[in-house]
Amino acid sequence: MNPATPADSANPRPLKAVFLPPNAWAAEDSDQMLSEPAVNTSLYHLATLGVKWKVVTPTPRPWNLLDRGNPFWRGLDPIRALRVLLGQRDADVVISVFEGSGLLVLLLRRLFFFKPKVLLWDASPGNPWRVLQWAQKLGLPRYDGLMMLTRSQKDYLEKHYKLSGPVTCIGYNVDEALFSPATDLSPEDGYVLAVGDDLSRDYPTLLAAAKESTLPFVIKSRWRPDGPVPDNITFISGRLDDNAFRDLYVNAKVVVLPLTPVVSAGGITSLFEAMAMGKPIVLSRSSISDDFITHEHDGVIVEPHDAAALGHAIHKLAADRETRLRLGSNARQRIEQQHSTRQLAVNIRQFIEQMVK
């Protein structure tokens, strides 16, 4: 991580951004003092770019009566909405992380003569949950601006909603300092690793490919098949600390993302973790594949729901160390050059500036 540079501190206008996440963030005001924090975060880099930020986390239980354990309900939080409307009137922007966190602020801001722009950071278009669909129909047209992760999200929102503000793609990032390449990018005795729990994962197709293989597979997920599990597949469902989780990637020979096509950015965290670790990746074509992977340059893309194609790509990579190392190195380079934590902060700063001109 780099401390603030003279160019950073010379920004012509300081800005204030208030973030409303659906869960607690481990963010401290000390991160704005420009001393390097223990964790490489976009908030730290925003501070170096002249954006003073504040994170207003949801009110804890039992005061937040909507907190039912679901991040959407927790994020609605009427008490937090009032705290923002009354106490953050000097902000330039309020940034709702996902659709629910800013909904009440949007609905009440005229009543409170609340002037800051309200922006949305990430959404789940196409999600079948009707409560979320209701919140999207009510809230999305009211946001002053929307920051999406992928082009498919942007295109979907512009097509299906009458938006009042612009939509931009700011990309995504992981902590590239934590998820940094190990000495051996692709150990010969490693396994094929798949990670993730969201609805985008197509584990039945991966299992069909694994059943025809002698390679060892490790699947880090709570998902389980209805029938018996082949002997070459190991499931890990429990929570791992940061070091143990990173070690899953360290010891992987190939990382595979079996995805079903969805509009939301399903699988993006696992993809960026694997790319930052310099791992060779096989993934199904989806909303994230063409935005962040160039086929056979920094990953291998196969058609979704095709077990034969998925298995063939995995075995071809597993047998070709030179290609694995080339793909993994190019993936890490792409993270460093285009999708670093700092670059995400730059993208956010630029959009805020656009919104408050």
C-alpha positions, 0 to 999 in steps of 0.5 A: 500500500502506498501512503498519500502522495503530493498529487493526492493531497492536491485534490481541488475539493475535499469530499465527504462520503457516508457509507451505509452497509448492511453489516458492520464494517471493520473500519476505523476513523484512524484509517483516515490519518494516512498511516498505513492500516493493517488491512488494505482497504478502498476506504484507506485509499479514499482518504488519500484521495481527499474523501473524508468518509464515515461508515454508519453501521446498522443499529444492533439488536434489539433496537433494530426491530427489522434485524431478522438475521438477513442483511437486507432487513438489517440494512433497512434499519429506520433508526439508522436512517433517522441518524443519517437524515438528521446527523449527516447533512453536511455530507456530499454523498450517502452511499447505500451498499446494496439496495436496502440500506438507503431505501428509507433515506430515499423515501424520507429525504424530501420530508427532512430537506436532506440535500446530499446525493444518495448513491447505490453501490452494487445491486442484485438485478434479476434476484427472484426474491420478491421482497428484494424486487419490491425494494428495487422497484421502489428504490432504484429509480430514486437513486441519484447515481448507481455504481455497479460492478459489471456491464451486465448489471448496468445494461439490465438496470438501464433497460428495466428501470426508469432511472433518475441518475447515471449508472457507472461500472466501478469494477471490483477488488480484493485485498491484493496484499493479503491475497498475494501469490505464493512461491509456487503458483500451481503445485503439481500435487495440488487440488482443483478448488471451487469456492462460494455459496451464492445462487450463481454456483453450478455445483451439479455441473462441477460434480458431473465433471469431477465424477469422470476425473481422477483429480482431487477436488476441494469445494468450500461451500455449504452446498451438498448434493442429494446423492453420494459424493465421489471419493475424489471430492472433499467438502469444507463447510465450516468458517476458516480464518483468513490464513486458513482460507488463503491456504486453500488457494495456496495449495490449489493447482487449478481454481474453477468457478462453475457458474450459471448465467445470472445478471448479478455479479455472482462469483466475483469475489472468488474470481478476484481472490484467485486472480490476485493469488496468481492461480490458473482459473477455469470459469463458466461464461457469465456476467463476470467472465467477459468483464474480467477475464480474457479467454486463454490469456488470464483464464479459460472460459467455457460454456455454462452447464457443460460438464464435458467442456468444464472437465476437459478445460480442467484436465488440460490445465492440470496437465500443462504447467507452463500454461497454468503459470502463464495464466496465473501470472497474467491474472495477477498482473491484471489485478495489479494494473486494473483492479487494485484496491486503490483503483477502485477508490479512484473510480469511486472518487471520480463518480462522486465528483461527477455527481456533486458538480 
